[in-house]
Amino acid sequence: MASRVAKTTLGALAAPLSSNCPFLARTPALHQSINQSTQLPALVQSFRGHCPFLGSVGHVSKHQSNNQSINETANQSVNETNKLDGLSKAYAEAKTVGANKFLNPAKMSQPIAQAESVAQSTDASIKQSTNQSSAETADSIIASKMAALKREGRYRVFIDIERQSGEFPKAFHHHPDAIREHSVAQSRTLQTNEQVKEVTVWCNNDYLGMGQSEVVLSAMRNAISRSGAGAGGTRNISGTTPYHSRLEQTLAAAHEKEAALVFTSGYVANDATLTTLGKLLPGCHIFSDALNHASMIEGIKHSGAKRSVFRHNDVAHLRELLQAADPTAPKMIVFESVYSMDGDIAPIKEICDLADEFGALTYIDEVHAVGLYGDKGGGVAQRDGQSDRCSIISGTMAKGYGVFGGYIAASSLLVDAVRSFASGFIFTFSLPPSVVAACEASVSYLMHSQTEREHHQERARTLKEMLIAANLPVLLSESHIVPLMIGDAKMCKQVSDLLLNKHFIYAQPINYPTVPRGTERLRLTPSPLHTNEMMQKLVAALDSVWAELGLPRQFNYVTINGVIHIERDEKGAPVTCCSMSENTAAVPSSFMGAIDAMPNNQMSQVAA
Ligand SMILES: Cc1ncc(COP(=O)(O)O)c(C=O)c1O
């Protein structure tokens, strides 16, 4: 874990630090992190010419010889970083595939242009500061990056939420003063005080409320009584318990696979598995959906495999890329089932058909679907009868299962290979038995009960209908995720603050880089435990906040390869709706389905 933190921190710091670095070559931990970091090319590029020690670092030399040309790799990496920094990845992708046909980019890119100008002014101030001492320079560079983040309105403020056991989705919101002045237990007695307030949580990923289920809690308590708090070691050295082995068997059964392997999180499961498989297969070529989660993108990068990105959910584009690839190369298609921000679902069958045709492995992330779909909770692939066609399924036990930890399920051979070679599995502590026992109870329970799944779907449908009836700009997703569009980072934060402080409703603002700039939103996640009364209160509160802030109730937007683009006027304000019938001819057929599903004149997806 320590090396992961070091690695991540280094990666984040590398790009902005461009001056002298007397400390860089000194610490062994840093050496190791640098060696492991896939950001190495970016680091090398950033420090080259400024740091006299860099050239003599053994690991760097080794890395150099491993690459055809360090310059090439470094430049490529820097370009990639710039691209990601300056533009939203999704927007860039859409632009290259013909968004211009449907959109006026000048109109659509207003918030992106603003973000770019913030980035440019930050870079200018960074250049000015290069004459200062290196420590001062580092501080001022980082401070100006932070200031830019705040100016853009996407600085993340964490809200202290104490869930109430047995009362989900109710929770206590602790004001920062309460945290400073009282223990958590003490502050409970302050419930009537200004500092601690009861709220209803609407952005929780404990989708089914399993984190509060007595089945799960009693399994956790029993395991603590029997085994204590921690696991005591890595999986290899005294950290495998009967709880772990049983959980892996249960997960395999839930997915109807031969085997499963538990990781410390879904993120680590994706990163470690993709890194390992990409490295194990010589010449491996990975085909990755454009909207894949960061954990998969990192895993693919770490694997060093050749990577082609296909447009989101676009099987025709995937086919083109597969056709163009070396027919003898081992191939893997990497995608998600439910995309968590728009709530859309992958064409799993069509992707598996292509995988069969081109002899590719399939890697599906079912993180937002496990426990929620399929008759054993095995996800959308199971619901659609495609599980056996997915070579590797990855999941989390933190969301639908309500606890913590990640996993993969696959053939015994693949699982054994990842178990044997994955650094992210081998060199980290095993999950505590109590957590593992709770996970097992949850997975087992949801293998047999359909009640929660059915109720969950009904709740999501009901909330969407209520939002539509209130003329609020809900995105009609095909899954349980209910995005409510705002389209501006600062407004999004204001909406969230008003909901929390005035209406006692907690919905965290969702902004870049989680979603493309200009598509900021609330992401509402109704669970089976959200009652009609709670929904009515939510909708009334939203209606009042929308009126108070004068927010648009309709957007003129298009979805291009699954990426939403909101049309804007010259001032950057969202353009509100025109009627569908006027624009139908111009609307690409790829989003007719979504339009059909929309009630008359609510949210129209129209071309500019
Ligand atoms: C698609 C996807 N995959 C993987 C993860 C990581 O899962 P975990 O939270 O268990 O690390 C997330 C997290 O939100 C996700 O959205």
The ligand as a Gaussian input file, in Angstrom:
#p B3LYP/6-31G(d) Opt

LIG

0 1
 C      -16.484000       0.968000     -13.107000
 C      -15.716000       0.890000     -11.830000
 N      -14.791000      -0.069000     -11.701000
 C      -14.067000      -0.184000     -10.565000
 C      -14.261000       0.670000      -9.495000
 C      -13.449000       0.505000      -8.263000
 O      -14.164000      -0.254000      -7.321000
 P      -13.837000      -0.091000      -5.772000
 O      -14.596000       1.091000      -5.287000
 O      -14.245000      -1.374000      -5.131000
 O      -12.367000       0.139000      -5.688000
 C      -15.216000       1.674000      -9.591000
 C      -15.421000       2.574000      -8.436000
 O      -16.264000       3.349000      -8.287000
 C      -15.961000       1.804000     -10.793000
 O      -16.874000       2.771000     -10.933000

